[in-house]
Amino acid sequence: MPAALLDGKTLARQIRSELAVEVADFIENNVTVPTLTAVLVGTDPASEVYVRNKRRDCDEVGIQSRLHQLPEKTTQDELLALIGKLNKDDSVHGILVQLPVPKQIDTELVLDAINPLKDVDAFHSENVGRLMQGRPRYLPCTPHGVLELLARNEIPTVGQHAVIIGRSDIVGKPLSVMLAQRGKDATVTLCHSRTKDLPSVARQADILIVAIGKPNFVTADMVKPGATVIDVGINRTDKGLVGDVDFDAVREVAGYLSPVPGGVGPLTRVMLLVNTLAAARRLEQ
């Protein structure tokens, strides 16, 4: 029997509906509107689409969305000056700098310049440290989306072996920490390009999460029958968008499988809204 699909698009719509009620209640009680400000440097088409989708999501739940679009040749000092201005703006609750930024800009320096209380992407080193200690201020959006996909589909993590392929700072590393913490209680293996006999390690997974950035990288022989497979990858190919998992082949083996598109992506965006409301609550106390 083919794997059951984990529909992130429908789930994201449900969470946005819940969030709209919470945002309306917040506005009524605080006489201020949660506000998310995005900063986009350059004209990367994928980034422009992503920012446009975020704005649409904000409109749907009642969060105000602002955009600062800067030229490709913007200097690091100019970007830092804008971030400093946004940090001091009491009407701004969440700040995100759309990645990647042009090569003349130091990504880490820019992310650490954002006020940690307004860092709704949870990329600031202070917020990363708090996550490692098990007392996060905000959860990073894509890993949080993965956890919501599991939890709301009633897929248990306690005592399960979760194998993550990909050790990026955005997905793999934080997700490994989040799955291992109390309450989730998974046993986690974090794999990367130097992992020996990766297919054998992947086949041990009860929950296999793939975020490596290589189209159709995970094949059916890498998946334990009945396993849950979460595909975080988004790759643009001549045939359109595909994930890091060979969807058609793996669906014949897995128990649950997230599609691309329509799996983790919509949940990443909605978790940004969750963090923006949380930031507004903190800043308006």
matplotlib code that plots the C-alpha trace (Angstrom):
import matplotlib.pyplot as plt

x = [0.0, 1.4, 2.5, 0.0, 0.8, 1.6, -0.4, 1.5, -0.6, -3.9, -2.3, -0.8, -4.2, -5.6, -2.9, -3.4, -7.1, -6.2, -3.6, -6.0, -8.2, -5.2, -4.0, -7.4, -7.5, -4.0, -5.0, -8.2, -6.3, -3.1, -4.4, -1.4, -0.9, 1.8, 4.2, 6.7, 9.4, 11.3, 14.5, 15.4, 18.7, 18.8, 16.3, 16.7, 13.5, 13.1, 13.5, 11.0, 8.4, 9.0, 8.7, 5.5, 4.0, 5.0, 3.1, 0.0, 0.2, 0.5, -2.6, -4.6, -4.0, -4.1, -0.4, 1.0, 3.7, 6.4, 9.2, 12.5, 13.9, 17.5, 19.7, 22.0, 25.0, 23.9, 26.9, 27.2, 27.2, 24.0, 22.2, 23.4, 22.2, 18.7, 18.7, 19.7, 16.8, 14.3, 15.7, 14.7, 11.3, 8.8, 6.1, 8.2, 8.0, 9.7, 12.6, 13.8, 16.6, 15.9, 18.8, 21.0, 22.4, 24.9, 28.5, 29.8, 27.7, 28.7, 25.6, 26.5, 27.3, 24.0, 21.9, 23.6, 22.8, 19.1, 17.6, 17.2, 13.7, 12.8, 14.7, 11.6, 13.8, 15.7, 19.1, 20.7, 23.5, 21.8, 18.6, 20.5, 22.2, 18.9, 17.6, 20.6, 19.9, 16.3, 14.8, 14.1, 12.6, 11.5, 11.8, 13.4, 10.7, 11.5, 12.4, 9.3, 7.2, 8.6, 7.6, 4.1, 3.8, 4.7, 2.6, -0.6, -0.5, -0.1, 3.3, 5.1, 8.7, 9.3, 11.8, 11.9, 15.1, 15.2, 17.8, 18.5, 20.4, 21.9, 23.6, 22.8, 22.4, 18.9, 17.5, 19.6, 21.5, 18.6, 16.1, 18.5, 18.5, 14.7, 13.9, 16.3, 14.9, 12.5, 9.0, 10.1, 12.6, 13.8, 17.1, 18.8, 21.5, 22.7, 24.2, 26.3, 28.5, 31.1, 28.8, 30.0, 27.5, 24.8, 22.1, 22.6, 22.2, 19.1, 17.5, 17.6, 15.3, 11.8, 11.6, 13.9, 14.2, 16.1, 17.5, 20.5, 19.7, 20.1, 17.2, 15.9, 18.9, 17.0, 15.9, 13.6, 16.4, 17.4, 14.1, 12.9, 9.5, 6.8, 9.1, 8.0, 9.9, 10.0, 11.4, 12.6, 14.4, 13.2, 15.1, 14.3, 14.9, 13.9, 10.9, 9.8, 10.1, 11.3, 12.5, 15.5, 13.5, 12.6, 8.9, 7.3, 9.7, 9.8, 6.1, 5.9, 8.0, 7.3, 4.4, 4.1, 5.7, 5.6, 5.3, 7.3, 5.8, 3.0, 4.8, 7.1, 7.3, 3.9, 4.5, 7.9, 6.0, 3.3, 5.8, 7.2, 3.8, 3.6, 7.0, 5.9, 2.9, 5.1, 7.5, 4.7, 3.5, 7.0, 7.7, 4.3, 4.4]
y = [0.0, 3.4, 5.7, 8.1, 11.7, 14.3, 17.3, 20.4, 22.7, 21.8, 21.7, 25.2, 26.5, 25.1, 26.7, 30.0, 29.8, 29.2, 32.0, 34.5, 34.1, 34.6, 37.7, 39.3, 38.7, 40.3, 43.4, 43.8, 43.7, 45.6, 48.1, 47.3, 45.1, 42.5, 43.6, 41.6, 43.4, 41.6, 42.9, 41.6, 42.5, 42.1, 40.5, 36.8, 35.4, 32.6, 35.0, 37.4, 34.7, 33.6, 37.1, 37.6, 34.4, 35.5, 38.8, 36.9, 34.7, 37.8, 39.4, 36.2, 36.1, 39.9, 40.5, 43.6, 43.0, 45.4, 45.0, 46.8, 45.8, 47.0, 47.1, 44.2, 46.4, 47.4, 47.5, 45.7, 49.0, 50.2, 46.9, 47.1, 50.7, 49.6, 46.7, 49.2, 51.4, 48.5, 47.4, 50.8, 50.9, 50.0, 49.3, 46.5, 43.2, 40.8, 41.3, 38.8, 39.2, 37.0, 34.7, 34.3, 37.8, 39.1, 38.0, 41.4, 40.9, 38.8, 36.7, 35.9, 39.5, 40.6, 38.0, 38.8, 42.5, 41.8, 42.3, 38.8, 39.7, 40.5, 37.6, 35.6, 33.3, 32.3, 32.6, 35.0, 33.2, 34.0, 32.3, 29.4, 29.0, 29.2, 26.4, 24.2, 24.7, 23.7, 27.1, 28.6, 32.1, 31.1, 27.9, 28.0, 27.9, 24.8, 22.5, 23.7, 23.0, 19.4, 18.8, 20.2, 17.9, 14.9, 15.9, 16.9, 13.6, 11.8, 10.3, 9.4, 10.5, 9.1, 6.3, 6.4, 6.5, 9.7, 9.9, 13.4, 13.7, 17.1, 19.2, 22.8, 25.5, 26.2, 22.6, 19.7, 20.9, 22.6, 19.8, 17.2, 19.1, 19.7, 16.0, 14.8, 17.2, 16.1, 15.7, 14.6, 12.0, 10.6, 9.0, 11.1, 10.3, 13.3, 12.4, 14.3, 13.9, 12.0, 9.5, 6.0, 3.7, 6.3, 4.0, 1.5, 4.3, 5.7, 2.2, 2.2, 5.2, 5.1, 8.7, 9.8, 13.5, 14.7, 18.2, 17.8, 19.9, 17.1, 16.2, 12.6, 11.7, 9.3, 6.2, 3.3, 1.1, 3.7, 3.5, 1.0, -0.4, 1.6, 4.5, 8.1, 10.1, 13.9, 15.6, 19.2, 19.7, 22.0, 21.7, 23.5, 21.2, 21.1, 19.0, 21.5, 21.5, 18.2, 17.2, 15.4, 12.1, 10.0, 10.5, 7.8, 5.1, 5.9, 6.1, 2.4, 1.6, 4.3, 4.5, 8.3, 10.7, 14.5, 15.7, 18.5, 21.0, 21.0, 19.4, 21.2, 24.5, 25.9, 25.1, 26.9, 30.1, 29.7, 29.1, 32.5, 34.0, 32.0, 33.6, 37.1, 36.9, 35.5, 38.4, 40.9, 39.5, 39.8, 43.3, 44.7, 43.3]
z = [0.0, -0.9, 1.9, 3.4, 2.4, 5.0, 3.7, 4.9, 2.8, 4.4, 7.9, 7.4, 6.4, 9.6, 11.8, 10.0, 10.9, 14.6, 14.5, 13.0, 16.1, 18.4, 16.4, 16.6, 20.4, 20.7, 18.7, 20.7, 24.0, 23.1, 20.5, 18.3, 15.3, 15.2, 12.5, 10.5, 8.5, 5.8, 4.2, 0.8, -0.8, -4.6, -7.0, -6.5, -8.1, -5.6, -2.7, -4.2, -4.5, -0.9, 0.4, -1.6, -0.1, 3.4, 2.8, 1.7, 4.8, 7.0, 5.4, 6.0, 9.8, 10.4, 10.9, 9.3, 6.7, 5.6, 3.0, 2.5, -0.9, -1.3, -4.4, -5.2, -4.5, -1.0, 1.3, 4.6, 6.5, 4.7, 5.6, 9.2, 9.4, 8.3, 10.8, 13.6, 12.6, 12.7, 16.0, 17.5, 15.8, 18.5, 15.8, 14.4, 16.3, 13.9, 11.5, 8.9, 6.4, 3.4, 2.7, 0.7, 0.8, -1.9, -1.4, -0.2, 3.0, 6.0, 6.8, 10.4, 11.2, 9.8, 11.6, 14.9, 14.4, 14.7, 18.2, 19.5, 20.7, 17.1, 15.5, 14.4, 12.2, 15.4, 13.6, 16.1, 18.1, 21.4, 20.2, 18.9, 22.3, 24.1, 21.9, 22.7, 26.4, 26.0, 26.8, 23.4, 22.9, 19.4, 17.5, 14.0, 11.4, 9.2, 12.1, 14.0, 10.8, 10.7, 14.4, 13.8, 10.7, 12.9, 16.0, 14.2, 12.2, 15.5, 14.5, 17.7, 18.3, 21.8, 21.7, 17.9, 15.9, 13.8, 11.1, 9.6, 6.4, 6.2, 9.0, 8.0, 10.6, 9.3, 9.4, 10.3, 13.4, 15.2, 14.3, 15.8, 19.1, 19.1, 18.4, 21.2, 23.9, 26.6, 25.4, 21.9, 23.3, 20.0, 19.5, 16.8, 14.2, 12.2, 8.9, 6.4, 3.3, 5.2, 6.9, 6.2, 4.5, 4.5, 2.9, 5.8, 8.4, 6.7, 6.6, 10.5, 10.7, 12.1, 11.0, 8.1, 7.5, 4.4, 4.0, 1.8, -1.3, -3.9, -6.0, -5.6, -3.4, -1.2, -3.1, -2.0, -0.9, 1.7, 3.5, 6.1, 5.2, 7.0, 8.0, 8.1, 5.5, 5.7, 2.6, 3.4, 0.1, -2.6, -5.9, -9.2, -12.1, -15.8, -14.7, -12.0, -8.2, -6.7, -3.3, -2.0, -2.0, -5.0, -4.4, -6.6, -5.6, -1.8, -1.6, -2.3, 0.8, 3.4, 5.8, 5.7, 3.2, 2.8, -0.8, -2.5, -3.0, -0.4, 2.5, 4.9, 2.9, 3.8, 7.5, 7.4, 6.5, 9.0, 11.8, 11.0, 11.8, 15.0, 16.0, 15.0, 17.3, 20.1, 19.6, 19.7, 23.0, 24.4, 23.2, 24.3, 27.8]

ax = plt.figure().add_subplot(projection="3d")
ax.plot(x, y, z, "-o")
ax.set_aspect("equal")
plt.show()
